[in-house]
Amino acid sequence: MIHQFFSKQFISFLITGGIAATVNFLSRIFYNQYFSFSASVIFAYLTGMVAAFILAKMFVFKSSTQTIKQSAIFFALVNVLAAAQTWAISMGLNFYILPALGFQKYVAEIASAAGIAFPVFTSYLGHKRWSFKKPS
């Protein structure tokens, strides 16, 4: 299974994900001109997710047999699971694991970075197996 993370497809997934994250970040700034920060974060997340879906469909998982509707539903579900992972890992590291290991500085930053990084791998597998399933 680990060999999947050393593939051209995974590198493409990382690149398109980085582009989608940039879209998320920049669109939050745009939305914030018209909406509250809280609403802007939600709108930006959704904008980034749409960008991620389009980029993944066009450049990463080109040979998917799923319909657009099926792919979109599974894509959203995989992203909900990724958000839950991000939250759980970030919270666990921030409040329990890192303090127990004696970390005193940058605890929130380390916890947040780890929380964001971990779902990259599980999301890739989820999107590959469900969102953009290939012919069997």
C-alpha positions in Angstrom: 0.0 0.0 0.0 2.8 2.5 0.8 4.0 2.3 -2.8 0.8 4.3 -3.8 2.3 7.3 -2.1 5.4 7.3 -4.3 3.4 7.5 -7.5 3.0 10.2 -10.1 -0.7 10.2 -9.3 -0.1 10.9 -5.6 2.3 13.8 -6.6 -0.4 15.2 -8.9 -2.9 14.9 -6.0 -0.5 16.9 -3.7 -0.1 19.6 -6.4 -3.8 19.9 -7.1 -4.5 19.9 -3.4 -2.0 22.7 -2.9 -3.7 24.7 -5.7 -7.1 24.1 -4.1 -5.8 25.2 -0.7 -4.5 28.4 -2.3 -8.0 29.0 -3.8 -9.5 28.4 -0.4 -7.1 30.9 1.2 -7.5 33.6 -1.4 -11.2 33.3 -1.7 -11.6 33.8 2.0 -10.0 37.2 1.6 -12.4 38.0 -1.3 -15.5 36.8 0.6 -14.4 38.8 3.7 -15.1 42.0 1.8 -18.8 41.1 1.7 -19.4 38.7 4.6 -18.3 38.1 8.2 -15.0 36.2 8.8 -16.9 33.2 10.0 -19.1 33.0 6.9 -16.1 33.8 4.7 -14.2 30.8 6.1 -17.2 28.5 5.3 -17.7 29.9 1.8 -13.9 29.7 1.1 -13.8 26.1 2.3 -16.6 25.2 -0.1 -14.9 27.1 -2.9 -11.7 25.3 -2.2 -13.5 22.0 -2.2 -15.1 22.6 -5.6 -11.7 23.6 -7.0 -10.2 20.4 -5.5 -13.0 18.3 -7.0 -12.5 19.8 -10.5 -8.7 19.6 -10.4 -8.8 16.0 -9.1 -11.2 14.9 -11.8 -9.3 16.6 -14.6 -5.7 15.9 -13.6 -5.4 13.1 -11.0 -8.2 10.6 -11.4 -8.9 10.8 -15.2 -10.1 7.2 -15.7 -12.9 7.2 -13.1 -16.0 5.3 -14.0 -18.2 7.2 -11.5 -20.8 9.7 -12.7 -20.2 13.3 -11.7 -23.0 13.1 -9.1 -21.6 9.9 -7.5 -18.1 11.3 -7.5 -19.3 14.5 -5.9 -21.2 12.7 -3.1 -18.2 10.5 -2.3 -15.9 13.4 -2.6 -17.9 15.3 0.0 -18.0 12.3 2.3 -14.3 11.7 2.1 -13.8 15.4 3.0 -16.1 15.2 6.0 -14.0 12.3 7.3 -10.8 14.2 6.6 -12.1 17.2 8.5 -13.0 14.9 11.5 -9.5 13.4 11.3 -7.9 16.8 11.2 -9.9 17.9 14.2 -9.3 14.7 16.3 -5.5 14.7 15.6 -5.1 18.4 16.2 -7.0 18.3 19.5 -5.3 15.1 20.7 -1.9 16.4 20.0 -2.6 19.9 21.3 -4.2 19.0 24.6 -2.8 15.6 25.5 0.1 14.1 23.6 2.5 17.0 23.0 2.1 18.4 26.6 2.7 14.9 28.0 5.9 14.7 25.9 7.1 18.0 27.4 6.5 20.3 24.5 5.9 23.8 25.7 6.4 26.0 22.6 4.5 26.0 19.3 2.2 23.2 20.6 -0.9 24.5 18.7 1.1 25.0 15.5 2.7 21.5 15.6 -0.7 20.0 16.4 -2.4 21.9 13.6 0.2 21.0 11.0 0.1 17.3 11.9 -3.7 17.4 11.9 -3.7 18.9 8.4 -1.0 16.6 7.0 -2.4 13.2 8.1 -5.6 13.3 6.0 -3.7 13.9 2.8 -2.9 10.2 2.8 -6.3 8.9 3.8 -8.1 11.4 1.5 -6.0 10.2 -1.4 -6.9 6.6 -0.8 -10.6 7.5 -0.2 -10.8 9.5 -3.4 -9.0 6.9 -5.4 -11.2 4.0 -4.1 -14.6 5.8 -3.8 -14.8 9.3 -5.3 -13.1 8.5 -8.5 -13.3 4.7 -8.8 -11.6 3.1 -11.7 -13.0 0.2 -13.8 -12.5 -3.1 -12.1 
